[in-house]
């Protein structure tokens, strides 16, 4: 579920509301787009009861995980979409989770000038990932052979609960409820620290590094494009980086271009170097053509967040049908769907796509823990899709994605 955050525009100061996972901040008042940069996960605070100010108060940290977890065992591929929070400090009286409060309220970004004190984080991020897998029942069961687990589309953030100390007790700043009496606490339970400057958020104007024109992209995009010099730029915590991109030519039926990451690689553990090798090793129900021996193996990963089943099906069909594709350099058209899955996660999804695309799980699954990719190159490819009523259909590969699935998946 999407969390809404409010803050002031870094350019004009007007109030702006955005979705917690957004990487680009758009201001409707001055029309500017700013890239959100930070070296650590984003940090937000819940609103106080009666909209009182939380400045100067003690804040308790909660880790939030949102994303899709995939588990590959000898029984197949399982998956769950998870959204959970967990207290990151063991202070007595703290609620173990924030429940639905973050979804029901407008969050605010932590203000370094507010003078807050912070309970330190003692829970590691890896712990909430394990909890998320347990909550989703995506841990190996007794008697199962476990081969691979992947977190795709994951988003980690910190949400702080304001605490009010009064009347010899610690109170929940959101509800006003008493959490614990001060006489029940050890002297170290409320030990706190001040704002850490590594948490600071910076805003970078989204200007093309090559020509200086304004870049185009939605709030949740991971890649922005320049319609002036026809380049693409990936968003990272430090800077914009150039993305090698291509486009499969469409025709009169093309209504939309959807992005895929083309991960070209060698997979020595499976002796896969060409597309023909992949067809043979994964026991596909068709014979490899001679020219496929010269075609480097590529794993195709949807560059958009999708429901798990659709994500696996789209990647499988694009990977198997890659021999029908011949992307070329093009100018940036107006009907590009935003890239919402970064290239770093596409690389993490390679093992998952190999598992989804194989026709011989018994041959491929046991090798997954031993796979190390070599000679990796990545390219962003936009594929043309035709409007077929309730579905978007890719004519070359047969990839089919329901319109409602594509629309609602952006909130995953």
N, C-alpha and C positions, 0 to 999 in steps of 0.2 A: 504494500500500500504506500502511496506517495505521502511524504511529509512536506508541509509547506513552511517556508522560512520567510521572515520579513527582515529587511535591512534598508539602509539608505544607499542611493546610487553613489558610487565613488566619484562620479563626474559632477553631477548637479545637485546631489543631496536629496532628490525626490524619493519618496518611499517606493520600494520595489518588493514584490513578492515573487518567490521562485521556488522550484522543487528542490528538495534537499540534495538530490544526486546531480543537479545541473552543474556543468562545467563552464558555461557561458552565461553571463548575467546581462540581460537586455533591459534597458530602461525605456519605457514608453514615453517619458517626458522629454528627454534630450535625444533619444534615438541611438544612443551608443551601445556597443557590445564590448564587454570586458571579459577576458579569460580569468577564471579564478585559479590562483596558484597557491600551493601550500606544500611544505615538505612533510606534513603529517596529516592524518585523517581529519576531516572537518569536525568542528566542535560547536555545539549549540546548547542553549539553555531553555528550559521550559518556562512559560510565563507564570508569574506569581498570582496568587489569589487576589481578585479585585484589581488586576493589572498594576499592582504596586511594583516599584522598582526593586530589582534583585541586586543592585550595585552594593558592593561591600560585604555581601553575604558569603557564607560558606557553601560551596557547591560540591555535590557528590557525583562521581562519574559513573556512567552506564555505557557499556559497549553495545552497539547495535550492529547486527549482521543481517544483510539482505542479499539474496542471490539464489542460485540454483546449484544443488549438489547432485552429482552423478556418481553412481557406484557400479563397478563392473565386477561381476562374480561369475562362477560357473553356471549360474541360473539366468544370466543375461545382464541387461543394463537397466538399473533402477534410477529414479530421479525424483526430487522433490524441490518445490519452491519454498524457501524458508525466509521468515522475517521475525527476528527475535531480539530482545534486549536482555542484558544481564548486568547486575551490579558489579562494578570493577574494583570495589573496595569492600572489605569485610566488616566495616563498622557496624556494631550492634544496632538493631532497629530499622536499618535500611530495607525498603521493599526489595525482594530478590529480582524483580523485573518492573519495568514501567508500564506494562500492560498496553492498553490502547491509548494512553494519554498522549503520546507523541503524534498519533494520527488525528486526534480530535482537537489539537491546539496548534497555534502558530508559534513556531520556534523562533528564537533570535540567535544571531551569531554571537559568540563570546566576545565581549568588548574588553580589550587589554587595558583601557583607561578606567574601567569600572571599579577597580580595587578589590576584586573578589579574592577569596582564598579557596584553594582546591584540595579536597581529599586526594591523596596520591593514588594512582592506578597500581593495583597489585595483581590484577587478573591480566594475563597475557592474551594477546589477540588470538593466538593458537588455541587457547582454551575455549573461546566462544565458537570457534570453527568446529571444535570437537563436540561442543554442546549442540550446535546446529545440526550436525550429522546425527547425533543421538536423538534429538527431537524429531527429526525426519525419518527415524528408523533406518538410517543409511549407514549402519555399521555391520560388519560381517557377522552373520549368525553362526551358531554352532554347526559344524559340518560343511559350511560353505567355503569354497576357495575364493579368496579375495585377490583381485588382480590390479585394480586401479580405482582411485577416487579423485574427482575433479570438482573444483569450485569455479563455476563460470558465471560471469556477470555479477560477481560479488561486490558489495559495497560495505565498507566498515566506517563507522562514525562514532563520535562520542556525544551523548546527550546528558546534560547535567541537571540534577534535581536540586533546586535551591533549598537550603536548610535554614530555619530560623531558630535561634536559641533564646528562649524566654521562659519565665516562670519555672526555672530549674529543670527545663526539659528541651529536647530537640524536636522541632516540629517540621512537618512537610510543608514547604513554602507554597505548593500548588493547591493542596486541599486544606491546609491549616491543621491537619490531624497531628496529635502528639505521637512521636515515634518511639522515644525512649527518654527516661529520666537521666539527668546528669549524674546522679548518684549511682547509676547502674553502669557507668562507663569507666574504663581504665584510663589512666592519664594519657596514654598514647592513642586512644581510639579516634580522637578528632585532630590528630597531628596533621597539619596542612602545609601547603606550599603556595607560593605566588605564581602568577602567570608566567609561563615559559615562552620566551620569545620565538622558539622554534615552532610554536603553534600559529604564529602570525600569518594572516591571509594577505596576499598581494593581488592586485588587479592589473592585468596587462591589456593594453588596447589591442584589439584584434585587427591589426594592420598586416597586410601581406609582407613578409620579410624580403620578397623579391622585387615587388614594384611599388609597395606602399599603399595600395588600394585597400579599401575595407573588405574584410573576409566575410563570407556568408556561412551561417550555421545556426541550428536551433540550440536551445539551452542545454539539451541532453546530448549533443553531438560530441564525438571523439575526434572528428576530422572536419576541418573547415576548408572551404574552397574559395578560390579567387576567380571571378568571372572576367577579370581584366587580363591576367597573364595565364589563366587556365592551369593553375597549380593547386595542389592539395597539401594541407598542413595538419599534422597530428598534434594533439594536445598532450603535453607531458607536464609533470609538476614543476619543471624548471623553465621550459621554453616550447616554442613551436618547432617541429622538425618536418622536413620535407618528406612527402609520401609519394612513392612511385605508383602511379595509378593509370589504369587503362579502362576501356569501355568496349563491350561487345556491341557491335552495331545493331540497331533495331530496325523496324520497318513501320508501315502505316498503322499497325495494330498496337505498337508500343505506347503505353500510357504511363509507365513508371519504370525507373531504373533502381534496382535494389543492389546494395553493395555486398561483396563477398571478399574475404581475405584468401588469397591464393598463396599457400605456404609450400614452396618448392623445396624439396629436401631429399637427402639420402637417409635410409633407415637400415644401417648395417645389421642390427639384431635380427631382422627379417630378410636380409639379403635383397632389399628393395631399393633399386636405384632408378628404374624407369617405370613408366606407367604399365608397360607390359609385365614387368616383374610383379607389380601389385596385383594385376589381374590373375596371374598364375598363383601367387602365394595365397591370395584370399579366396581362391577357388571360385571365381566368378563364372556364371553359366554362359560365357561366350569366349571365343578364342581371341587372343591378342593379335592385332595386325602388325605387319613387319615394321611399319613406320613408328609404332609405339615404343620400339626398342630405343629410339633416339629421343623420345619425349621424357624429360625428367619428371619423376613422380611429383605430383602436386596434391596436397590435401586442401579441399575447399571448405572454408568455414564461414557461415553467415556472419556478416559484420553488423548484424542487428540483433538485439535481444528478442528472443522468441520463447514461446512455451516450450518446455523441454522436448516433447515429442516432435513438434514442428522443427525445432532446431536440429535435431538429429536427422530427420528425414530430408530436410533441405540440404544439409551438408553431405549426406550420403548420395543423393541424386546428382548434385553438382560435381562431386568427386568422381563418380562413375561415368558421368557424361562429359567430362572435361575435354575429351578428344573431339567433341563437336564444336568447341569454342575456339575462337581466334581473335582475342581482344586487340584493339588498336588504339593509338593515341588519338584523342578527340578533344574538342572544346567542351567546357563545362556547360551542360544543358540545364534548363530550369526545373526539370522534374526528377531530381535526384533525391532519394530517400536518405535521411541522415544516418551516418555511421554511429551506432550506439554501443558497439563492442570494440574495445581497443585492440590494437595489434598484439599487445602482450598477452591478452587472454586468448586470442586466436591461436597463438603458439601453444598455450596450455591445453587447448582443445584438440590438438592433433591426435593424441592417443585415443581420445574419445571417438573421434570421427573414423579412425581406423577400425575401432571395435564396431561402430555402427554400420560401416560399409562392407565388412567382410561377409562372405557367404560360408565361411568355415570358422566359427568361433573357437572350436577346439584347437585350431592351428594358430590363431592370432592372439586370443585372450591370454594364454600363459606367457607370451613373450612381452606383454605390455610393461611389466615392471623393469625389464631389461632394455627397453628402447631408449636410445640416445640419438637425437637428431644431429646430422652433420650437413655441412654445405647448405645452410638454410638461407633462402632469400624470400622476401615477402613483397607482395604486390596487392594493391587494392583494385578490384575489378567490379565495375558496375554492369549488371546483366539486365537486359530488357525484359519486361513483363507485360503481358497482355491482360486486359480486363475480361474475365470470363464469368460474369455475374457475381457470385459470392466469393470468387477466388481470383488471386493473381497467379498467372501461369507463365512460366519461362519456356518458350517454344523449343529451344535447343536441347535442354537437359530434362525437361518434364517437371522441374521443381514447381510445386503447387503450394501456395500459402493462402489460407483463408483471410479475407479482408478484415474480419473482426479480430482474428488472432494477431495480425500485424498491428492493428490499431491499439489493442489493449496491451500488447506485449511491451510497449514503451514504458509502462508503469511498473514492470517487473524489477 
